[in-house]
Amino acid sequence: MSDISSWRSRERIQMPVYTDPVALRAAEDRLRASPSLIFADEARRLRSELAAVSRGEAFLLQGGDCAESFDQFGAATVRDTFKVLLQMAMVLTYGAKVPVVKVGRMAGQFAKPRSAPTEIVDGVELPSYRGDIINGFPFDAESRMPDPDRMIAAYNQAAATLNMLRGLSKGGFADINRVHAWTLDFTAEDKAAAYRDIADALQDTLDFIRAAGLSPRKSEELATVDFYTSHEALLLEYEEALTRRDPVSGGLVAGSGHLIWIGDRTRQPDGAHVEFCRQVINPIGLKCGPSITPEDLKVLIETLNPENEAGRLTLIARFGAGKASEHLPRLIDTVEGMGAKVVWSCDPMHGNTIKSVTGYKTRPFDDVLAEVRDFFRIHRDHGTIPGGVHFEMTGQDVTECTGGLRALTDEDLSDRYHTACDPRLNASQSLELAFLVNKLMRDTETVGRSVASA
């Protein structure tokens, strides 16, 4: 039988050292006694849907916050991010004619890896901020001390977020008949107009169905959506405390979220995070950056998906604009040579972070788009399936990434720069990205049909 605590004997990477073991045990015990945030059948259903993605029969849309915040949490934040993801999914489904698997970086994305364990401000050195589940953002010694009670606060916020997401996805808000109601006021007019055209065409189709004597309002499939949650499984004390035994299969389920992923900094084949994730039945994501070798990738695939089950493993490529051509082909060759069943997803965010001339960390939107284009082109050239996109975004009207149709500049960043960690796409930029992916998916489908008929 699997030992979910076995990660504790492996090297700890990117995790805090708690100075009060009694408080840590108390927090872990409270989490063990709490209800799981997700259910095993939901994780199995997501694996089945991701299996369809791996075969090119669906597309993965994964997006949400860089790091969820205790202070910025609210119903409007959850609702608006969900609304933008619905809009994006509608654009992709309508254009590419495939189902979209919708996964939020929500209800658990509280911990963040950092490039250095400490930071220095005005000559004062303190531990780096690692996300609200670990320590506080204010630059003072008390805030930056890792506090295990923050895991309880994160769990409570995740539970509240999931409760709202379930209500939005199953309670009528996501009804396709309300497609016009998902538009946000501050979406760039060009893309808002294009979205309204799709919504109008869809409404015409629904009106025709009703005129033919059918009632789309009675169809649960049109009135609800399946929506899943995901996060980086970084803080393993939290992850282990929420792991439960599945009464159906007997396997272990990470109860913190439907899909969990291993970051590019914590994917050591013999490390703690791989050891934990290999034992749970949830779908697993694996971030693949420029430093991953074909040899490491092969070992990781064999470790995380030894039965080679479709839908189990998603490889999330994150290289940076102009760098995918150097790295992605060798990884594709490795996967194809193994005959491994994986979902290929593109993270165009994390390799494109720069510091602006005004001092803000930002991401040029043109670089984000360029990496997405390269991802699709390389898969098209290899005859493999570009299965999804993974990005950091918010439904709020932030100014954190430069560019887009509203042409945000470095000078605009200070207007509404709210992120505590990495810059996010706003609603307008997110919808613009969806239209680009829509076109790339249709172009890839056209090429695929041409090759098949040749």
C-alpha positions as CSV (number, residue, x, y, z in Angstrom):
1,M,0.0,0.0,0.0
2,S,1.2,3.5,-0.8
3,D,2.8,5.6,1.9
4,I,1.6,9.2,1.3
5,S,4.2,10.4,3.9
6,S,7.1,8.9,2.0
7,W,7.9,12.4,0.6
8,R,9.2,13.4,4.0
9,S,12.3,11.4,3.5
10,R,13.2,13.1,0.2
11,E,14.9,16.5,-0.3
12,R,12.6,19.5,0.4
13,I,12.7,22.1,-2.3
14,Q,10.8,25.5,-2.2
15,M,9.1,24.6,1.1
16,P,9.2,26.6,4.3
17,V,10.8,25.4,7.5
18,Y,8.3,25.8,10.3
19,T,9.8,26.8,13.6
20,D,6.9,25.6,15.8
21,P,6.4,21.8,15.3
22,V,3.5,21.7,17.8
23,A,1.6,24.4,15.9
24,L,2.4,22.6,12.6
25,R,1.0,19.2,13.9
26,A,-2.1,21.0,15.2
27,A,-2.8,22.6,11.8
28,E,-2.2,19.3,10.0
29,D,-4.5,17.5,12.4
30,R,-7.3,20.0,11.8
31,L,-6.9,19.6,8.0
32,R,-7.0,15.8,8.3
33,A,-10.3,16.0,10.2
34,S,-11.8,18.4,7.7
35,P,-13.9,17.4,4.6
36,S,-12.0,16.9,1.4
37,L,-12.4,19.8,-1.0
38,I,-13.0,17.6,-4.0
39,F,-14.3,14.1,-4.6
40,A,-12.7,11.1,-6.1
41,D,-15.3,10.7,-8.9
42,E,-14.6,14.3,-10.0
43,A,-10.9,13.6,-10.3
44,R,-11.7,10.4,-12.3
45,R,-14.1,12.4,-14.6
46,L,-11.4,15.0,-15.3
47,R,-8.9,12.2,-16.2
48,S,-11.5,10.9,-18.7
49,E,-12.0,14.3,-20.2
50,L,-8.2,14.9,-20.4
51,A,-7.8,11.5,-22.1
52,A,-10.1,13.0,-24.8
53,V,-7.8,16.0,-25.0
54,S,-4.8,13.8,-25.5
55,R,-6.6,12.2,-28.6
56,G,-7.4,15.6,-30.0
57,E,-11.1,15.2,-29.2
58,A,-11.2,18.1,-26.8
59,F,-9.1,21.1,-25.7
60,L,-7.8,22.1,-22.3
61,L,-8.4,25.7,-21.1
62,Q,-6.6,26.2,-17.7
63,G,-6.4,29.7,-16.3
64,G,-6.7,31.8,-13.1
65,D,-4.7,33.6,-10.5
66,C,-0.9,33.6,-10.2
67,A,-1.3,33.4,-6.4
68,E,-4.6,33.7,-4.6
69,S,-4.7,36.3,-1.9
70,F,-6.5,36.4,1.4
71,D,-7.0,40.2,1.2
72,Q,-8.3,40.3,-2.4
73,F,-10.7,37.4,-2.0
74,G,-14.3,38.2,-2.7
75,A,-17.4,36.9,-4.6
76,A,-16.9,39.4,-7.5
77,T,-13.3,38.2,-8.0
78,V,-14.4,34.5,-8.3
79,R,-17.4,35.3,-10.4
80,D,-15.6,37.6,-12.9
81,T,-12.7,35.1,-13.4
82,F,-15.2,32.3,-14.0
83,K,-17.1,34.6,-16.4
84,V,-14.0,35.3,-18.5
85,L,-13.2,31.6,-18.6
86,L,-16.7,30.9,-19.9
87,Q,-16.3,33.5,-22.6
88,M,-13.0,32.0,-23.7
89,A,-14.4,28.5,-23.7
90,M,-17.3,29.6,-25.8
91,V,-14.9,31.3,-28.4
92,L,-12.8,28.1,-28.6
93,T,-15.8,25.7,-28.7
94,Y,-17.6,27.7,-31.4
95,G,-14.6,28.2,-33.6
96,A,-12.8,24.8,-33.3
97,K,-16.0,22.6,-32.8
98,V,-14.5,20.6,-29.9
99,P,-15.5,20.5,-26.2
100,V,-13.4,22.6,-23.9
101,V,-12.2,21.2,-20.6
102,K,-12.4,24.1,-18.2
103,V,-9.9,24.1,-15.3
104,G,-9.3,27.1,-13.0
105,R,-6.1,28.0,-11.2
106,M,-8.4,28.6,-8.2
107,A,-9.4,27.3,-4.8
108,G,-5.8,26.2,-3.9
109,Q,-3.3,28.3,-5.8
110,F,-1.8,29.9,-2.6
111,A,1.8,28.9,-2.6
112,K,4.5,30.2,-5.0
113,P,8.1,29.1,-5.6
114,R,10.7,31.9,-5.5
115,S,14.0,32.4,-7.2
116,A,15.7,33.2,-3.9
117,P,14.9,32.3,-0.3
118,T,15.4,35.8,1.0
119,E,15.0,39.4,-0.3
120,I,16.7,42.6,0.7
121,V,15.0,46.0,0.9
122,D,16.8,49.1,2.2
123,G,19.6,46.9,3.6
124,V,17.1,44.6,5.5
125,E,17.1,40.9,4.6
126,L,14.0,38.9,5.3
127,P,12.5,35.6,4.0
128,S,10.9,35.9,0.6
129,Y,7.1,36.0,0.3
130,R,5.9,32.5,-0.7
131,G,2.2,33.0,-0.9
132,D,-0.5,33.6,1.7
133,I,-0.7,29.9,2.7
134,I,2.9,30.2,4.0
135,N,3.6,33.8,5.1
136,G,2.5,37.4,4.6
137,F,3.3,39.9,1.9
138,P,4.2,43.0,4.1
139,F,7.9,43.4,4.4
140,D,8.4,42.8,8.2
141,A,9.9,40.0,10.2
142,E,6.5,38.9,11.8
143,S,4.7,38.7,8.4
144,R,7.5,36.8,6.7
145,M,7.7,34.1,9.4
146,P,6.1,30.9,8.0
147,D,2.8,30.3,10.0
148,P,1.1,26.9,9.8
149,D,-2.3,28.4,10.8
150,R,-2.3,30.0,7.3
151,M,-3.0,26.5,5.9
152,I,-6.3,26.6,7.8
153,A,-7.2,30.0,6.4
154,A,-6.3,28.8,2.9
155,Y,-8.5,25.7,3.3
156,N,-11.4,27.9,4.4
157,Q,-11.0,30.2,1.5
158,A,-10.7,27.3,-1.0
159,A,-13.9,25.8,0.4
160,A,-15.7,29.0,0.0
161,T,-14.4,29.5,-3.6
162,L,-15.4,25.9,-4.5
163,N,-18.8,26.4,-3.1
164,M,-19.3,29.5,-5.3
165,L,-17.8,27.8,-8.4
166,R,-20.2,24.9,-8.0
167,G,-23.1,27.2,-7.7
168,L,-22.1,29.2,-10.7
169,S,-21.4,26.1,-12.9
170,K,-24.5,24.1,-11.9
171,G,-27.0,26.8,-10.7
172,G,-27.9,28.5,-14.0
173,F,-25.3,31.1,-14.3
174,A,-23.4,29.1,-17.0
175,D,-26.6,28.3,-18.9
176,I,-25.8,28.8,-22.6
177,N,-29.0,30.8,-23.0
178,R,-27.3,33.5,-20.9
179,V,-24.2,33.7,-23.2
180,H,-24.7,37.5,-23.6
181,A,-24.6,38.0,-19.9
182,W,-21.0,36.8,-19.5
183,T,-19.5,39.9,-21.2
184,L,-17.6,42.3,-18.9
185,D,-17.9,46.0,-19.4
186,F,-14.2,46.7,-19.6
187,T,-13.4,44.2,-22.3
188,A,-11.8,45.8,-25.4
189,E,-14.5,46.8,-27.8
190,D,-13.0,45.0,-30.8
191,K,-13.0,41.6,-29.0
192,A,-16.3,42.3,-27.2
193,A,-17.9,42.9,-30.6
194,A,-16.4,39.7,-32.0
195,Y,-17.7,37.8,-29.0
196,R,-21.2,39.3,-29.4
197,D,-21.2,38.1,-33.0
198,I,-20.6,34.5,-31.7
199,A,-23.2,35.0,-29.0
200,D,-25.7,36.2,-31.6
201,A,-25.0,33.3,-33.9
202,L,-25.4,30.9,-31.0
203,Q,-28.7,32.5,-30.0
204,D,-30.0,32.1,-33.6
205,T,-29.2,28.4,-33.4
206,L,-31.0,28.1,-30.1
207,D,-34.0,30.0,-31.5
208,F,-34.1,27.7,-34.4
209,I,-34.1,24.6,-32.1
210,R,-37.0,26.1,-30.2
211,A,-38.9,26.9,-33.4
212,A,-38.5,23.3,-34.4
213,G,-40.4,22.2,-31.3
214,L,-37.5,21.4,-29.1
215,S,-36.6,23.1,-25.8
216,P,-32.8,23.7,-25.2
217,R,-33.7,25.1,-21.8
218,K,-34.6,21.6,-20.6
219,S,-31.2,20.2,-21.4
220,E,-28.9,20.0,-18.4
221,E,-26.0,19.9,-20.8
222,L,-26.8,23.3,-22.0
223,A,-27.7,24.8,-18.6
224,T,-24.6,23.6,-16.7
225,V,-20.9,23.1,-17.2
226,D,-18.2,21.0,-15.6
227,F,-15.6,23.2,-14.0
228,Y,-12.5,21.9,-12.2
229,T,-9.8,23.4,-10.0
230,S,-6.1,23.1,-10.0
231,H,-3.0,24.4,-8.3
232,E,0.7,23.7,-7.9
233,A,1.2,21.1,-5.2
234,L,4.0,23.0,-3.5
235,L,3.3,22.9,0.2
236,L,3.3,19.1,0.8
237,E,2.2,19.4,4.5
238,Y,-1.1,20.8,3.2
239,E,-1.4,18.3,0.4
240,E,-0.8,15.3,2.6
241,A,-3.2,16.4,5.3
242,L,-6.0,16.7,2.7
243,T,-5.2,13.4,1.0
244,R,-8.0,10.8,1.3
245,R,-8.5,7.1,0.4
246,D,-10.9,6.6,-2.4
247,P,-13.6,4.1,-1.2
248,V,-14.2,2.9,-4.8
249,S,-10.7,2.2,-6.1
250,G,-8.8,2.1,-2.8
251,G,-6.3,4.7,-4.3
252,L,-5.2,7.9,-2.8
253,V,-6.9,11.2,-3.8
254,A,-5.3,14.6,-3.3
255,G,-8.4,16.3,-1.8
256,S,-7.0,19.8,-2.3
257,G,-7.9,20.1,-6.0
258,H,-8.9,18.2,-9.1
259,L,-5.6,18.6,-10.9
260,I,-2.3,19.3,-9.2
261,W,0.9,20.1,-10.9
262,I,4.6,19.9,-10.2
263,G,6.6,23.1,-10.9
264,D,9.6,23.5,-13.1
265,R,11.7,24.1,-9.9
266,T,10.4,21.1,-8.0
267,R,10.4,18.3,-10.7
268,Q,13.5,16.5,-9.4
269,P,12.8,12.8,-10.3
270,D,13.9,11.7,-6.8
271,G,12.5,14.7,-5.0
272,A,9.7,15.1,-2.5
273,H,7.1,16.6,-4.9
274,V,7.4,13.8,-7.5
275,E,7.3,11.2,-4.7
276,F,4.0,12.7,-3.4
277,C,2.3,13.2,-6.8
278,R,3.1,9.7,-8.2
279,Q,0.9,8.2,-5.5
280,V,-2.4,10.0,-6.0
281,I,-4.9,9.2,-8.7
282,N,-5.6,12.8,-9.7
283,P,-4.5,14.1,-13.0
284,I,-1.0,15.5,-12.7
285,G,0.6,18.4,-14.5
286,L,4.3,18.7,-15.1
287,K,5.9,22.1,-15.9
288,C,8.7,21.6,-18.5
289,G,11.1,24.5,-18.8
290,P,14.3,25.0,-20.8
291,S,16.5,23.0,-18.4
292,I,14.5,19.7,-18.6
293,T,16.5,17.0,-20.4
294,P,15.0,14.2,-22.5
295,E,16.5,11.8,-20.0
296,D,14.8,13.5,-17.0
297,L,11.5,13.7,-18.9
298,K,11.6,10.0,-19.7
299,V,12.1,9.1,-16.0
300,L,9.4,11.5,-14.9
301,I,6.9,10.1,-17.3
302,E,7.7,6.6,-16.3
303,T,7.4,7.5,-12.6
304,L,4.3,9.6,-12.8
305,N,2.4,7.5,-15.3
306,P,3.8,4.0,-15.2
307,E,0.7,2.4,-16.7
308,N,0.7,4.9,-19.6
309,E,-2.9,5.9,-19.0
310,A,-4.3,8.7,-21.2
311,G,-5.5,11.7,-19.2
312,R,-3.1,11.0,-16.3
313,L,-0.3,13.3,-17.2
314,T,-0.2,16.8,-18.8
315,L,3.1,18.3,-19.9
316,I,3.0,22.1,-19.6
317,A,5.6,23.7,-21.8
318,R,7.0,27.0,-20.6
319,F,10.1,28.3,-22.5
320,G,9.6,31.9,-23.5
321,A,9.0,33.6,-26.8
322,G,11.4,32.5,-29.5
323,K,12.8,29.6,-27.3
324,A,10.2,26.9,-28.0
325,S,11.8,25.9,-31.3
326,E,15.0,25.1,-29.4
327,H,13.5,23.0,-26.7
328,L,10.0,21.6,-27.5
329,P,11.0,19.4,-30.5
330,R,13.4,17.3,-28.4
331,L,10.7,16.8,-25.8
332,I,8.1,15.8,-28.4
333,D,10.6,13.3,-29.9
334,T,11.1,11.8,-26.4
335,V,7.4,11.4,-25.8
336,E,6.8,10.0,-29.3
337,G,9.7,7.6,-29.0
338,M,8.2,6.3,-25.7
339,G,4.7,6.0,-27.1
340,A,3.7,8.0,-24.0
341,K,0.1,9.2,-23.8
342,V,0.2,12.8,-22.6
343,V,-1.6,16.1,-23.0
344,W,0.6,18.8,-24.4
345,S,-0.3,22.3,-22.9
346,C,1.4,25.7,-23.5
347,D,2.2,28.0,-20.6
348,P,3.1,31.2,-22.4
349,M,3.4,33.3,-19.2
350,H,6.3,32.1,-17.0
351,G,9.0,32.3,-19.7
352,N,8.1,35.8,-20.6
353,T,8.4,37.8,-17.4
354,I,10.5,40.9,-17.5
355,K,11.1,44.1,-15.4
356,S,9.7,47.2,-17.0
357,V,11.5,50.5,-17.2
358,T,9.1,51.7,-14.4
359,G,10.3,49.0,-12.1
360,Y,7.2,46.7,-12.3
361,K,7.4,43.0,-13.2
362,T,5.4,42.6,-16.3
363,R,4.8,40.3,-19.4
364,P,4.6,41.8,-22.9
365,F,1.4,40.5,-24.5
366,D,3.1,40.1,-27.9
367,D,5.6,37.7,-26.3
368,V,2.7,35.6,-24.8
369,L,1.0,35.4,-28.2
370,A,4.3,34.6,-29.9
371,E,5.0,31.6,-27.7
372,V,1.4,30.3,-28.3
373,R,1.9,30.5,-32.0
374,D,5.2,28.7,-31.8
375,F,3.6,25.9,-29.7
376,F,1.0,25.3,-32.3
377,R,3.4,25.5,-35.2
378,I,5.8,23.0,-33.7
379,H,3.1,20.5,-33.0
380,R,1.7,21.0,-36.5
381,D,5.1,20.3,-38.0
382,H,5.5,17.2,-35.8
383,G,2.0,15.9,-36.5
384,T,1.3,15.9,-32.7
385,I,-1.6,17.4,-30.8
386,P,-1.4,20.9,-29.2
387,G,-3.9,20.1,-26.4
388,G,-4.3,23.2,-24.3
389,V,-3.2,26.5,-22.9
390,H,-2.3,27.3,-19.3
391,F,-2.1,31.0,-18.3
392,E,-2.3,33.4,-15.4
393,M,-5.3,35.8,-15.7
394,T,-8.0,37.5,-13.7
395,G,-11.5,38.8,-14.4
396,Q,-10.5,42.1,-12.8
397,D,-9.6,45.2,-14.9
398,V,-5.9,45.1,-13.9
399,T,-2.9,46.7,-15.7
400,E,-0.2,44.1,-15.2
401,C,0.8,42.9,-18.7
402,T,1.7,45.4,-21.4
403,G,0.2,45.4,-24.9
404,G,-3.0,43.9,-26.2
405,L,-5.8,45.8,-28.1
406,R,-5.9,48.4,-25.3
407,A,-2.2,48.9,-25.8
408,L,-1.1,49.1,-22.2
409,T,2.3,50.7,-21.8
410,D,4.9,50.5,-19.0
411,E,3.6,53.8,-17.8
412,D,0.1,52.3,-17.4
413,L,1.2,49.5,-15.1
414,S,0.9,51.6,-11.9
415,D,-2.8,52.3,-12.6
416,R,-4.2,49.0,-11.3
417,Y,-1.3,46.7,-10.5
418,H,-2.7,44.5,-7.8
419,T,-0.8,41.1,-8.0
420,A,1.3,40.1,-5.1
421,C,3.5,37.9,-7.3
422,D,3.4,37.6,-11.1
423,P,1.6,39.8,-13.6
424,R,-1.7,38.5,-15.0
425,L,-3.7,39.0,-18.2
426,N,-6.8,41.1,-17.7
427,A,-10.2,40.1,-19.1
428,S,-9.6,41.9,-22.4
429,Q,-6.2,40.4,-23.0
430,S,-7.6,36.9,-22.1
431,L,-10.4,37.1,-24.6
432,E,-7.9,38.3,-27.2
433,L,-5.8,35.3,-26.5
434,A,-8.8,33.0,-26.9
435,F,-9.5,34.4,-30.4
436,L,-5.9,33.7,-31.4
437,V,-6.0,30.2,-30.1
438,N,-9.3,29.7,-31.9
439,K,-7.7,30.6,-35.2
440,L,-4.6,28.4,-34.5
441,M,-6.8,25.4,-33.6
442,R,-8.8,25.8,-36.8
443,D,-5.6,26.1,-38.9
444,T,-4.2,23.0,-37.2
445,E,-7.4,21.1,-37.8
446,T,-7.4,22.1,-41.5
447,V,-3.8,20.9,-41.9
448,G,-4.7,17.7,-40.1
449,R,-7.6,17.1,-42.5
450,S,-5.3,17.8,-45.5
451,V,-2.7,15.4,-44.4
452,A,-5.3,12.7,-43.7
453,S,-6.8,13.0,-47.2
454,A,-3.5,13.0,-49.0
